[in-house]
């Protein structure tokens, strides 16, 4: 029941956030789109997210800038249960079973630790992308209110980025697809609430496209020979957020932990 309760808590949190109205201007929305409503265009409006072609930056690449909201709560709670084929090696499968059998009582995200990559894309809180030719910054509302820097200037991975919570991210363009490779993450993070593990040697490749004005497609490719028998992937489909990020401090007044007693 604790696992269900925690999932409900996350769902309530994101639903509450999405119900708030922002007074900040939506510069990324076309002038023909009314603001109205709350975050995510709830309340029955049919004109959100905005339609139309994806914008392009001055350098000709798709412009991914904007405020984005995830649509991946099932993947966040249970990747396997959502239909993703996760080829765990025997030791990893045993650890996964132990975590799931204990009703995910030790999930680091429930203790306000960063979800890591790729779970940052499934945690039910929005994020902002700020895109420049040589650096892309992603600011997250949830996951302890943190950020990532994706370096686009051709540098190699930082050898000093070892066992970090978000890893070291290097990006490049392949046509209209932004490809981001992240390495150097701690093995303390889980890939979902159910407890899929990984090692410190995991490499995550995100392939990000903007098929139209209001949506992103993010394919996450996980390559970790110590944990999985082969690389595997899953795809999420964020949409443009209606409004701005709000302050969310997980470490303050966290009510989850006392209820995560497992069994």
Backbone torsions as a table, in degrees:
resi	resn	phi	psi	omega
1	UNK	NA	-30.6	180.0
2	UNK	-61.4	-39.5	178.9
3	UNK	-61.0	-43.2	178.6
4	UNK	-64.2	-42.5	-178.4
5	UNK	-62.3	-41.2	-179.6
6	UNK	-66.9	-40.0	178.1
7	UNK	-62.0	-41.3	178.6
8	UNK	-64.3	-40.2	178.2
9	UNK	-58.6	-45.6	178.7
10	UNK	-62.8	-43.2	-178.6
11	UNK	-62.8	-41.3	179.2
12	UNK	-65.1	-39.4	-179.5
13	UNK	-60.9	-47.3	-178.3
14	UNK	-71.5	-34.3	178.0
15	UNK	-64.7	-39.8	177.9
16	UNK	-63.8	-45.0	179.7
17	UNK	-61.1	-43.2	-176.8
18	UNK	-69.8	-15.7	-178.9
19	UNK	-86.0	-10.0	-177.5
20	UNK	-79.4	148.2	178.9
21	UNK	-102.9	133.0	177.8
22	UNK	-100.1	141.6	176.6
23	UNK	-95.1	-1.5	-178.9
24	UNK	-74.7	145.8	179.1
25	UNK	-69.4	144.1	178.3
26	UNK	-97.6	85.1	-175.5
27	UNK	-64.6	-26.7	-176.1
28	UNK	-83.3	-6.4	179.7
29	UNK	-90.0	142.1	177.1
30	UNK	-60.0	149.9	-177.8
31	UNK	-61.6	-22.9	-178.0
32	UNK	-79.6	-8.3	-179.3
33	UNK	-95.5	121.7	176.5
34	UNK	-69.5	154.2	179.9
35	UNK	-86.6	-59.0	174.9
36	UNK	41.1	-163.6	164.9
37	UNK	36.3	-162.5	-179.7
38	UNK	-111.8	-168.7	-178.5
39	UNK	-65.0	134.2	-179.8
40	UNK	85.5	0.4	177.6
41	UNK	71.5	32.1	178.6
42	UNK	-74.3	174.7	-179.8
43	UNK	94.2	14.3	173.5
44	UNK	93.8	-1.5	-179.9
45	UNK	-66.8	138.9	-178.1
46	UNK	-102.9	-0.5	-175.3
47	UNK	-101.4	22.7	178.3
48	UNK	-136.0	136.4	1.9
49	UNK	-72.6	160.5	-177.6
50	UNK	-61.8	149.6	177.2
51	UNK	-96.2	175.7	177.8
52	UNK	115.5	171.5	-178.7
53	UNK	-71.3	156.3	176.6
54	UNK	-66.3	137.7	177.3
55	UNK	-72.0	162.1	177.8
56	UNK	-123.8	146.4	178.0
57	UNK	-78.9	173.5	-178.1
58	UNK	-62.7	-26.7	-179.5
59	UNK	-84.2	2.3	176.4
60	UNK	95.1	-14.3	179.0
61	UNK	-78.1	155.6	173.6
62	UNK	-55.1	140.2	179.4
63	UNK	-93.1	110.0	-178.9
64	UNK	-90.0	1.5	-177.3
65	UNK	-60.9	147.3	177.5
66	UNK	141.8	-179.7	177.4
67	UNK	-102.3	129.1	-171.2
68	UNK	-127.2	144.7	177.7
69	UNK	-120.4	139.6	-177.9
70	UNK	-77.0	162.6	174.2
71	UNK	-139.1	60.6	-168.4
72	UNK	-146.0	35.2	-176.9
73	UNK	-63.4	-33.7	179.1
74	UNK	-65.2	-42.1	178.3
75	UNK	-66.9	-35.3	179.7
76	UNK	-64.9	-39.7	-177.7
77	UNK	-80.0	-42.8	-171.7
78	UNK	-158.6	92.4	-179.7
79	UNK	-61.1	-44.4	-179.9
80	UNK	-62.7	-45.9	-180.0
81	UNK	-64.1	-23.7	179.1
82	UNK	-84.3	-0.9	175.6
83	UNK	105.3	5.6	179.8
84	UNK	-82.1	133.4	177.7
85	UNK	-84.2	109.3	-177.3
86	UNK	-112.8	102.8	-172.3
87	UNK	-83.4	73.2	-177.1
88	UNK	-71.9	139.7	171.0
89	UNK	-71.9	163.0	-172.6
90	UNK	-53.8	-46.1	-179.3
91	UNK	-64.4	-40.3	178.7
92	UNK	-66.4	-40.1	178.9
93	UNK	-63.4	-37.1	179.1
94	UNK	-67.2	-41.8	177.9
95	UNK	-65.9	-40.3	177.2
96	UNK	-59.8	-44.7	179.4
97	UNK	-62.9	-41.3	179.0
98	UNK	-61.3	-44.8	180.0
99	UNK	-65.7	-42.0	-178.9
100	UNK	-69.4	-39.7	179.1
101	UNK	-64.3	-28.2	178.8
102	UNK	-88.8	13.7	176.9
103	UNK	60.7	34.6	173.2
104	UNK	57.9	32.3	-175.7
105	UNK	-65.8	-20.2	-177.6
106	UNK	-103.9	16.4	-179.8
107	UNK	-56.3	118.4	-178.1
108	UNK	-60.5	-32.0	-178.6
109	UNK	-64.3	-31.3	178.2
110	UNK	-67.2	-17.5	177.8
111	UNK	-104.1	21.8	173.7
112	UNK	68.5	22.0	172.6
113	UNK	-85.1	151.5	-178.5
114	UNK	-60.0	137.9	-179.3
115	UNK	-66.7	-22.2	-176.9
116	UNK	81.0	178.7	178.6
117	UNK	-106.8	124.8	21.5
118	UNK	-98.8	2.6	-172.0
119	UNK	-66.8	-18.1	175.3
120	UNK	-57.4	-28.1	-178.0
121	UNK	-82.2	-12.7	-178.1
122	UNK	-110.1	-20.9	177.3
123	UNK	-58.6	131.9	-166.5
124	UNK	-79.9	56.3	173.9
125	UNK	-138.8	147.2	-174.3
126	UNK	-77.3	171.7	178.6
127	UNK	-146.0	163.3	177.9
128	UNK	-116.5	134.5	173.3
129	UNK	-106.9	127.9	173.9
130	UNK	-115.3	114.2	-172.2
131	UNK	-109.3	127.0	169.8
132	UNK	-128.4	167.8	-177.3
133	UNK	-60.8	-33.8	-174.1
134	UNK	-110.5	-4.9	-179.2
135	UNK	-155.0	132.2	172.4
136	UNK	-117.0	128.6	-179.9
137	UNK	-113.2	132.8	176.9
138	UNK	-117.6	120.4	179.5
139	UNK	-107.2	125.5	-175.1
140	UNK	-105.1	133.6	174.5
141	UNK	-69.7	-43.2	-179.1
142	UNK	-99.5	-167.2	-180.0
143	UNK	63.9	38.8	179.9
144	UNK	77.7	19.2	173.5
145	UNK	57.7	64.0	-171.9
146	UNK	-123.9	-175.1	-176.0
147	UNK	-145.2	162.9	172.6
148	UNK	-128.4	148.2	172.2
149	UNK	-115.1	122.8	177.5
150	UNK	-106.4	111.4	-175.9
151	UNK	-83.5	129.5	-174.3
152	UNK	-116.8	15.1	-172.9
153	UNK	-98.8	13.1	175.7
154	UNK	86.9	3.2	-179.6
155	UNK	-69.1	156.7	174.0
156	UNK	-81.1	173.1	175.3
157	UNK	-63.5	146.5	178.5
158	UNK	-76.2	117.5	-178.5
159	UNK	-65.1	-18.5	179.7
160	UNK	-84.2	-8.2	178.7
161	UNK	-83.5	89.5	-176.2
162	UNK	-128.2	128.0	177.6
163	UNK	54.4	45.9	173.9
164	UNK	-94.8	164.1	-176.0
165	UNK	-77.5	-26.8	-179.1
166	UNK	-119.4	-4.4	176.1
167	UNK	73.3	-174.8	178.5
168	UNK	-110.8	124.6	-172.5
169	UNK	-114.3	125.8	177.6
170	UNK	-121.2	133.5	-176.8
171	UNK	-124.2	159.6	172.3
172	UNK	-157.0	164.4	179.6
173	UNK	-98.5	136.8	167.8
174	UNK	-120.7	93.8	-172.6
175	UNK	64.7	-124.2	179.4
176	UNK	-95.0	12.3	-178.5
177	UNK	-108.5	126.0	172.2
178	UNK	-84.0	124.2	179.9
179	UNK	-110.5	120.9	-178.1
180	UNK	-120.7	124.3	178.1
181	UNK	-109.1	127.2	-177.4
182	UNK	-121.7	128.9	178.0
183	UNK	-134.4	172.3	173.4
184	UNK	82.6	26.3	-179.4
185	UNK	-90.7	150.2	173.1
186	UNK	-67.1	151.1	176.2
187	UNK	-86.7	8.3	178.6
188	UNK	-76.2	-24.2	-179.5
189	UNK	-78.0	154.0	175.6
190	UNK	-104.7	151.5	178.9
191	UNK	-83.4	-16.2	172.2
192	UNK	-157.0	173.6	-178.5
193	UNK	-64.8	-28.7	-179.3
194	UNK	-70.2	-19.1	171.5
195	UNK	110.2	25.0	176.2
196	UNK	-62.2	123.1	-177.3
197	UNK	-88.2	176.3	171.2
198	UNK	-158.3	166.9	178.5
199	UNK	-102.6	175.4	177.6
200	UNK	-71.5	-9.4	179.2
201	UNK	-93.1	5.1	179.9
202	UNK	-62.2	135.8	170.5
203	UNK	-115.7	127.7	178.1
204	UNK	-113.2	126.1	176.0
205	UNK	-112.0	121.7	176.5
206	UNK	-104.4	128.0	175.7
207	UNK	-111.1	110.0	-169.5
208	UNK	-113.6	125.3	175.7
209	UNK	-127.7	157.3	174.5
210	UNK	-118.7	91.9	-173.5
211	UNK	-67.8	-25.6	176.6
212	UNK	-155.2	-175.0	-173.2
213	UNK	-62.9	-38.2	-169.0
214	UNK	-98.3	2.9	-173.0
215	UNK	-139.5	153.9	166.4
216	UNK	-119.2	154.3	166.8
217	UNK	-120.9	127.3	-180.0
218	UNK	-125.0	112.5	173.6
219	UNK	-97.2	123.4	-178.5
220	UNK	-104.6	122.8	179.6
221	UNK	-112.0	120.6	-176.6
222	UNK	-107.0	123.8	-179.1
223	UNK	-126.6	109.0	-176.8
224	UNK	-150.4	88.6	-175.2
225	UNK	-62.0	-19.6	177.9
226	UNK	-77.0	-18.3	-174.0
227	UNK	-117.7	-32.8	-174.3
228	UNK	-125.7	149.1	-176.9
229	UNK	-75.0	-15.7	179.6
230	UNK	-164.9	162.5	173.9
231	UNK	-62.4	149.8	178.7
232	UNK	-144.2	167.8	-173.5
233	UNK	-150.0	163.5	168.9
234	UNK	-151.7	159.3	-174.4
235	UNK	-125.1	138.4	175.5
236	UNK	-119.2	162.8	-173.1
237	UNK	-134.5	75.4	177.9
238	UNK	-65.2	157.6	175.7
239	UNK	-126.9	161.9	-178.3
240	UNK	-62.6	132.4	179.3
241	UNK	-80.7	139.7	176.1
242	UNK	-96.1	95.2	-177.0
243	UNK	127.1	-161.4	-177.0
244	UNK	-119.7	163.3	172.8
245	UNK	-64.3	150.5	175.7
246	UNK	-117.0	163.9	179.3
247	UNK	-71.7	129.8	177.7
248	UNK	-138.4	111.3	-178.2
249	UNK	-112.2	96.7	-175.9
250	UNK	-60.6	-33.0	-174.9
251	UNK	-70.1	-14.2	-177.4
252	UNK	-97.7	122.9	175.3
253	UNK	61.3	39.6	178.8
254	UNK	-71.8	115.1	-176.3
255	UNK	-96.9	-4.8	-173.6
256	UNK	-71.9	-47.2	-164.2
257	UNK	-57.4	-41.4	-176.9
258	UNK	-63.1	-19.4	-179.0
259	UNK	-95.9	-8.6	-176.2
260	UNK	-89.8	71.8	-175.7
261	UNK	-93.6	-14.8	179.9
262	UNK	58.7	-147.2	178.2
263	UNK	-157.7	NA	NA
